[in-house]
């Protein structure tokens, strides 16, 4: 892959898309301009489609546009995959298509349809390599589709005990999580807490749960790891009711006034399904849902991209995969999934401005370089720049 390429999502303007498509016009068979108004088409893509982009400097060299709004059929539709001629045969199309498959699965859809010119054999071969099959063909176009088995990993084949351990030298949690992020999450939440019950989904070993006990007497925790539950029980005793279950299978006795899901959604094979279950089955009519995920656009992560350690901001790294991560969210994609599940997003924010990696923070926290005032400054700065925070936070209410 050319090192000058960077991959982004939904950043191109309609004008930039139109300029790109005009440059690619003659690569379409027949030329794109012969059957669509490129300006109008570009505006539609910019506003209606998910745009997965490859950039070299300020030049849009590759674009995959996919519509993910047909939840009745359960299928997405790839409307465009184009590359500037001089950037072909560099693996860019494959990378864009991989990101598309991840995005569609993330959207809760179960299939992808597309149409490609009959004579475009390289494109047909690329799609076939990714598992697309021909459903219909004529002298001009070939219709292809792919069935996504998004839920095939949502079973007991995943070892949740192993995912929370150390993987290839990478920790699952750091002192930064316990000593910095947990207190500032509570600080971000407590102004919105409602009197009553609380459901914590993914309680891990109970460290964050222990902080919640200062605000709630009625706490239920659902956790997939039996090892984590055992450690949490040793810390918390009978103050908390634990449910050992996958979220997809959990049967809970009631609805809850407060539901907390922190740094868990990115681990799920079908995040929209869980968010929908929270909205439909577990959140009280006037309840509040506290949703927090690691932020793809955290400065520490963007720096890692510039260093060449990560391919793009929202990439899932090898160590993250070992720890069970499936996605890396931004504020817009997190809100997209919440809305797709029917939730009503009433507040958006970030938790703690973060320019260093967790392991770097752990080293600094053992020195006198970092003061309480500095930590508080990072927290306050995060309120001003939520998209540059360590974590992103949505407060949701039950939607129709």
N, C-alpha and C positions, 0 to 999 in steps of 0.2 A: 504494500500500500504506500502511495506517495506520502511523504511526511508533511507535505504542505496542505494536505486535505484535512479539513475539520468537519465533523458531522454535527448538525443542529436540527432542531425541529421547530416548525411554525415561526420562523423569524423573517422569512422573505416577504416583501411587500408584493402587491399585485403587479406593480410596475416592474419589479425585479423578475418576477415569474414570467411576465410577458416578454421581457428582453431575452430571457433564457430560451423560451419556447420559439421565439423568432429565429434565434441562432440555430436551433435544432430543427427548424421547419422542414428542410429538405430531407432530413433523416427519417421522417415519417413517410409511410407508403399507404395512400397518397400523401403529399404534403399536408400538414395539419391545417394550414390556412385555406385549403380548398374546401373544407367541410365544417370549420368552426371559425367564429370570430375570436381571434386569439386574445384580444383585450378583454372581452366579456368572459371568456373561458378562464382567463387568469384571475379575474376578480372573483369568479365563482370558486375556484380552487382555494384562493387566499382566505375566503370567508367560510366555506362549507367543508373543506377537506382537511385531513391531517397531512401536513407537508413535511416530509423527511428530506433533508437537504444536505448536499455536499458542497463545501465552499473551498475556494483557494483565494485567500485574501478577501477582497470584496466581490469576487466573481462567483456566481452561482453556477457550478459546473455540472451538478447532478440534482435531479428532483424526482421524488416519488410522491405522488398525491393519492391518498386513499380516503374514500368516504366510509365513515363508520357510524352512520346515523340511522341505518335500517335495522332497528332491533326487532321489528316484527318478523322479518325473514331470518334474522340471526347472521346475516352475511355482510361482510364488507365488500367494497368494490374498488379495485385499483383503476383509477382513471388515467394515470400518466406515469410513465417511467422513462426519463430522458437524460441523456448525457451529451455534453459538448463533444464533438468528434475527437478532438485531441486528448480527451480524458478517458476514452474507451479502453478496454482491455487492461484495466488497472485494478480490477476487483471492486470498483466503486458500486456498480449495480448490485453485486452480490451483497455488499454491506448494507445498502439501502433496503434491499428486500428482506434481509435478516431483521433489520429494525422494524420493518413493516409487519412482519409476522409476530414479533414481540408486542408491538403496539396493538394489533388487532386482538390478540389473545388477552391483553391487558384490558381491552374495552369490553370484554365479556361476550364477544361474538364467536361464532363457531365455524365460520367459513369465509373464504375469500373468492370472489369472482373477478374475472378480467376478460378483456377482448384484445387480441393481438392480430396483426396482419398475417395472413396465411404464408406470405413469403419471408417473414422475419424469423428465419430459422435460429439465429443466435438467441433471440429472446425466448422462443419456444423451448429451446434446450435449457436455458437458465431456469425457466419456470418449472420444467419437468424435473430438473435436478433438485428443486425445492419441494417436490411432491405434488405439484399441480398435474391434473389430468385433463385431457380434452373431453368436453361434453358435447360439443357441436362444432362443425366446421363446414365452410362453404368456400367458394372460389376467392372470396375477399378476406374473411375473418375467421379466426379460430376462437371459440369460447373455451376458457379453461377455469377450473375451480379446484380449491383445496379445502379439505375438511380438517379443521383444527381440533385436536383432542385436548382441549385446555385442562380438563379435569383429570387426566390420566395419572397425574402425580399426587392427587389429593387422596391418598390412601395410606395405609400403614407401612408401605414400602419405604417411606421417608423415616429416617432415624432421627427423631427430634432430640434425643439425648446427645447424639454425636454432633448435631448441628450447633449446639450451644457450647461445645468445647473448643479447644485451641486447634486451629487448622493451619498446617504449614507455617507455623511460627506466628500466625495472626490470631490475636485474642478476639473473643466474642464481645466482651465488654471491657472497658478501661476505667481507671480511677476517674478520668474526666467525666464519664457517664454518671458514676455514682455521686461524685463530690461537686460537680458543676451543673451538669444537665438536669439531674433529678430535682435539685432545689429550685432551679429556674423554671422547670416545667410546672412545678407546684405553684410558683409565684405567678406564672402566666394563667393558670387554671382557676385559682381560688376565688377570684372576683366573680367567676361565673358559676361556682358550685351551687347546687340546689340542696335544700334540706331533704333528707330521705335516704334512699338506697343507692348503692354504687356497684356496678359490674365492671370488673377489670378483665379484659380479654388479652391473654398472654402475659401472665404475671411473673414469668421466669422464676427466680429464686426468692421473690417476695421483698426485695429491697425497696422498690418503688411503692409497693403495697403498704409497707411499714409507714411510709410518709403519709399515705392516704388515711391511715387510722386516726390521725390527728383531727380529721374532718368528718369521718363517717363511722357509725357503729355497725351498720349493716353492709358488709362487703362480701361479694361473691367473686371468685376468680376462676376463669376457665384457662387451663394450661394443657398442652399436648405432651409435655415431658413429665413422666412420673418421677424422674430423678429431681427435677426442679421443684416439683410439688413437695417431695419429701423434705428438701432443704428449707423450703418456705414454711412448712408446718413446724419444723424445728425452731424457726425464728419467731413465728407468730402464734403458735399454739392454736387454740380454738376460737381466736378472735375473728377468723376469716373462714368462710365456707369455700372449699376447693372442689372443682369439678374437673376430673381428668378426662379430657375429650378433645377431639378435633372440633374446631368451630363449626364445621359443616354438619357434625353429628350431634352437637350438644343439645340436650333437652333441658330447658331452664324453667323454673316454676312460676315466674312472673315477669312483668316488665319493670324496668329500672329507671329511676329518676336521673341518674348520671351513668354514663358509660364511657370508659377510658380505653383507648387503643393507642399505645405509644410504641413506636418502632417495631410494629408487627405486620402492618398491611403489606409492606414490601416483601415479606416472606411467603405470601400466599399465591397459589397457582391461579386462583380466580378471585381477585380482591373485590370486584363489583358484587359478586354473589354474597360475600360476607357483609358488605355495606348494606346491601338490600335486606339481608336477614336482620341486621341491626335495626333498620328503619321499620320493617314490617312486623317483627316479632318481639323484639327485646326493649326498644326504647319507649318509655312512657309517653303519653300524648303531649304532655308539657315538659318532657325531659330534655336533657342536653347531652350531646355526644362530643367528646374531646378526642380529636384525631391528630396524631403527630407522626411524622415520618422524617427520616434523614433527607437532607436537601441536596439534590444533584448540583445546584448552583452555589453551594457553599464555597467561599474563596479558597479554602484548603483543597477542595476537589478541583476547582478550576486551575489552580496552580499545578496540581498533579497532571492535568491534561497538557498544560504548556511545557511541563518537564518531559512529556512523552511516556509517563507512567500509566496513564489511562487514555483510551482512544477518544472518548467524548464524555461530556459532563454526566449524562444519564446512563453510562455504561455500567454493567454489573461485572465487577472484577472477579478474578478466579477465587480469591479468598472469600469474597462476599457470597459467591455461589456455594462454597464449602459450608458457609454458615446459613445456607437456606434462602438467601436473597433471590428474588425473582425479578424485581424491578427497582429502579431508582427514580423517585418522584421529584417533580418540580411543583411549584404552587399551582400552575395552571392544570397540569395533568392530575394532580391530587383532587382539585375541585371538580374537574371533569368526571372523575370516577364517582365522587360523592353525589353529584347531580344525576349521573346516569343511574345510580341506585335509588333515586327518589328523595334523597335527603335535602334539607333546606340549609344552605350555608349562610350563617348570620354574622360570622366574624372570621377574619383571616389575619394571620400574623406569623412571626418567626420567633425562634427561641435561641438567643445568644449568637452574636456575630463571631465568626470562627474563621481565622486565616491559617491555623496550624492543624496538622493531623493529630489524631488522638494520642498516638505514641509520643509526639512532641509535647503535647499538653501534659502528659503524665510526667515527663522529665522536668518540665518547668514548675509543676505544682509541688515538687519536692525541693524547690529553692525559694528564696525570698524575692525573686524577680517579679512574681505575680502577687499583687496585693488584692485584698477584698474590694478596694475601690476600683481597681482595674477590671475585675470580674464584673462588677456592677456597671461599669462603663460599657463593656461589651454587651451586656444584657440590654441596656438602654439603647445602644446603637442598633441592636437587632430590631427593636420596635420601630425604628426609623427606616431600616433597610431589611425588611423581612426576607427578601430574595437572596440575601447574603448571610443568612443564618445557618447555624449547624443543623437545625431542624425547622420544619415548617409545620404550622398549627392551624387547623380549621376547627371552629366551633359550629356544630350543626344541631338543628332541631328536626323533629319528625316532619317529613313531607307527605304529601298525598300520594 
